[in-house]
Amino acid sequence: MASFIDPLIAFVSSHAWLAYLTLFLAALLEAVPIVGSVVPGSTIILALSALVPGGELRLESVLAAAMAGAMLGDGTAFWIGHRAQREILSSRPMANYPRVVAQSEAFFHRWGALAVFFARFVPPIRAFVPITAGALGMPPLRFYAVNIPAILLWAPVHVLPGVMAVSALEYYGGAAGIGGQAKHYWIPLVIGAALIVALGVWTVRRGHGGGVIEPAPNPVLTPGDPGARRDGA
């Protein structure tokens, strides 16, 4: 296992800026509608946080990269919805995912401004709520008053568990023979757990008729339908 992780750790040690850029992009892409539903941003952040106790990455820089990416992603999505208004929800590519759009609207109507706060912690809804909030006319000041505190809490919630877990394993793991090697176990553990959870969620959704972000099926046109093409058209 060490032989697999060691090259990654050595690369990050020599190119820490790439790790911070990865954290930034992971947080940003999680806020992009549709894309954010499949990008494992939280897994990337949790896994890379294991490199903080050993000094490969700095805690304040990891938190700053994650917060900046989330703020830019959420803010951009909100302003796209704010400018386009409700039309954006019925336009492509959003129109291809009516189920999750409907869930986002229901979530927003139920919780109001607090939906922006709660959604930051609920994938894949968090990828759709900011643009939905803008499209439904939420005032910008109210959006940022809720969104920024949510991000300030969301980043430590994703980073600190990895930091504390690896630090504890390093401190107490000597008897188990993993002292000094905790990060080599933490990173594969996080990735493996994320894959198992994703597979389980996919299996459950498959059994209930499809996933949350399943595209809308293309309609089958019959000769009598207004949109049907005629031969020679």
C-alpha positions in Angstrom: 0.0 0.0 0.0 2.9 2.3 0.8 4.4 1.8 -2.6 1.2 3.0 -4.1 0.8 6.1 -1.9 4.4 7.2 -1.6 4.7 8.5 -5.1 1.5 10.6 -4.6 2.8 12.0 -1.3 6.2 12.8 -2.9 4.6 14.5 -5.8 2.3 16.6 -3.6 5.3 17.6 -1.4 7.1 18.9 -4.5 4.0 20.5 -6.1 1.8 21.6 -3.3 0.2 24.3 -5.4 -1.3 21.5 -7.6 -2.9 20.0 -4.6 -4.4 23.3 -3.6 -5.7 23.8 -7.1 -7.2 20.4 -7.1 -9.0 21.2 -3.8 -10.2 24.5 -5.3 -11.6 22.9 -8.4 -13.1 20.0 -6.5 -15.1 22.5 -4.3 -16.0 24.6 -7.3 -17.2 21.8 -9.5 -19.4 20.4 -6.7 -21.5 23.6 -7.1 -21.9 23.3 -10.9 -25.4 21.9 -11.7 -25.3 18.3 -13.0 -21.5 18.2 -13.0 -21.5 18.7 -9.2 -23.7 15.6 -8.8 -21.0 13.3 -10.1 -17.7 15.0 -9.2 -16.4 13.4 -5.9 -15.4 16.8 -4.5 -16.0 15.8 -0.8 -14.0 12.6 -1.2 -11.0 14.5 -2.7 -11.0 17.1 0.1 -11.3 14.5 2.8 -8.5 12.3 1.3 -6.1 15.2 0.7 -6.6 16.5 4.2 -4.6 13.4 5.4 -1.5 15.2 4.1 -1.8 18.1 6.6 -0.4 16.4 9.7 2.8 15.4 7.9 3.4 18.9 6.6 2.9 18.2 2.9 0.0 20.6 2.9 -0.8 23.6 5.2 -4.2 23.5 7.0 -5.0 27.1 6.5 -4.3 26.8 2.7 -6.4 23.7 2.4 -9.3 25.4 4.1 -8.8 28.6 2.0 -8.7 26.6 -1.3 -11.9 24.7 -0.4 -13.8 27.8 0.7 -12.7 29.9 -2.3 -13.8 27.1 -4.7 -17.2 26.7 -3.0 -17.8 30.4 -2.9 -17.0 30.9 -6.5 -19.0 27.9 -7.6 -22.1 28.7 -5.5 -21.9 32.4 -6.4 -21.6 31.8 -10.1 -24.5 29.4 -10.1 -26.6 31.8 -8.2 -25.9 34.7 -10.5 -26.6 32.6 -13.6 -30.0 31.8 -12.1 -30.6 35.3 -11.0 -30.0 36.8 -14.4 -31.8 34.1 -16.4 -34.7 33.8 -13.9 -37.0 30.8 -14.1 -36.3 30.2 -17.8 -32.9 28.6 -16.8 -34.8 25.8 -15.0 -36.6 24.8 -18.1 -33.7 25.2 -20.5 -31.1 22.7 -21.4 -29.2 21.1 -19.8 -31.4 21.7 -16.7 -34.5 20.6 -18.6 -32.9 17.2 -19.1 -33.1 16.6 -15.3 -36.6 17.5 -14.3 -36.6 15.2 -11.2 -33.7 16.9 -9.5 -34.8 20.3 -10.5 -38.2 19.6 -9.0 -36.5 18.3 -5.8 -34.4 21.5 -5.6 -37.5 23.7 -6.0 -39.4 21.7 -3.3 -36.4 21.9 -1.0 -36.1 25.6 -1.5 -39.9 26.2 -1.0 -39.9 24.2 2.1 -36.9 25.7 3.8 -36.6 29.2 2.2 -33.3 30.9 2.8 -32.2 28.0 5.1 -32.3 25.7 2.0 -29.1 27.4 0.8 -27.4 26.6 4.1 -28.7 23.0 4.4 -28.0 22.2 0.7 -24.3 22.8 1.1 -24.2 19.6 3.1 -26.6 17.5 1.0 -25.2 16.1 -2.3 -26.4 16.1 -5.0 -28.9 18.8 -4.1 -26.2 21.3 -3.4 -25.3 21.4 -7.0 -28.8 22.7 -7.9 -30.0 24.8 -5.0 -27.8 27.9 -5.7 -29.0 28.3 -9.3 -32.5 27.5 -8.2 -32.4 30.1 -5.5 -31.3 32.7 -8.1 -33.9 31.6 -10.6 -36.7 31.9 -8.0 -35.8 35.4 -7.2 -33.9 35.2 -3.9 -32.2 38.5 -3.1 -28.4 38.4 -3.5 -27.7 39.8 -0.1 -29.9 37.2 1.5 -28.2 34.5 -0.5 -24.7 35.5 0.6 -25.8 36.0 4.2 -26.7 32.4 4.3 -24.3 30.9 1.8 -21.0 32.3 3.2 -21.6 31.0 6.8 -22.6 27.6 5.4 -19.3 27.4 3.4 -17.3 28.6 6.4 -18.7 25.6 8.3 -18.7 23.2 5.4 -15.0 23.4 4.8 -13.8 22.5 8.3 -16.4 19.7 8.4 -14.8 18.2 5.4 -11.1 18.9 6.2 -10.7 18.5 10.0 -12.0 14.8 10.2 -9.1 13.7 8.0 -6.6 15.8 9.9 -7.7 14.6 13.3 -8.0 10.9 12.2 -4.5 10.8 10.7 -3.1 12.7 13.7 -4.7 10.2 16.1 -3.6 7.2 14.1 0.0 8.6 14.0 -0.1 9.1 17.8 -1.8 5.9 18.9 -0.9 3.6 15.9 2.5 2.5 17.1 1.2 -0.6 18.8 -0.6 -1.6 15.7 2.4 -1.0 13.5 1.0 1.9 11.5 2.8 4.7 13.2 4.2 7.1 10.6 2.1 5.4 7.9 -1.4 6.6 8.8 -1.9 8.6 5.7 -1.1 5.5 3.6 -4.1 3.9 5.1 -6.4 6.9 5.3 -6.4 7.9 1.6 -7.3 4.4 0.2 -9.9 4.0 3.1 -11.6 7.2 2.1 -11.6 6.4 -1.6 -12.8 2.9 -1.0 -15.6 4.0 1.3 -16.7 6.6 -1.2 -16.9 3.9 -3.9 -18.9 1.6 -1.7 -21.3 4.3 -0.7 -21.7 5.4 -4.4 -22.3 1.8 -5.5 -24.9 1.3 -2.7 -26.7 4.6 -3.5 -26.7 3.6 -7.2 -28.1 0.2 -6.5 -30.9 1.6 -4.3 -31.8 4.2 -6.8 -31.7 1.6 -9.6 -34.1 -0.5 -7.7 -36.5 2.4 -7.3 -36.6 3.3 -11.0 -33.4 5.3 -11.6 -31.1 7.8 -10.1 -31.8 11.3 -8.8 -29.9 12.8 -11.8 -31.3 10.4 -14.4 -32.0 12.4 -17.6 -35.5 12.7 -18.8 -36.3 10.2 -21.5 -36.7 11.4 -25.0 -40.3 11.4 -26.1 -41.4 8.9 -28.6 -43.3 10.7 -31.4 -46.1 9.2 -33.3 -47.3 10.3 -36.7 -50.2 12.2 -35.0 -47.9 14.2 -32.7 -47.3 17.9 -33.6 -43.5 17.4 -33.3 -43.4 14.3 -35.5 -41.4 14.6 -38.8 -43.0 13.5 -41.9 -41.2 11.6 -44.6 -39.4 14.0 -46.9 -39.5 16.8 -44.4 
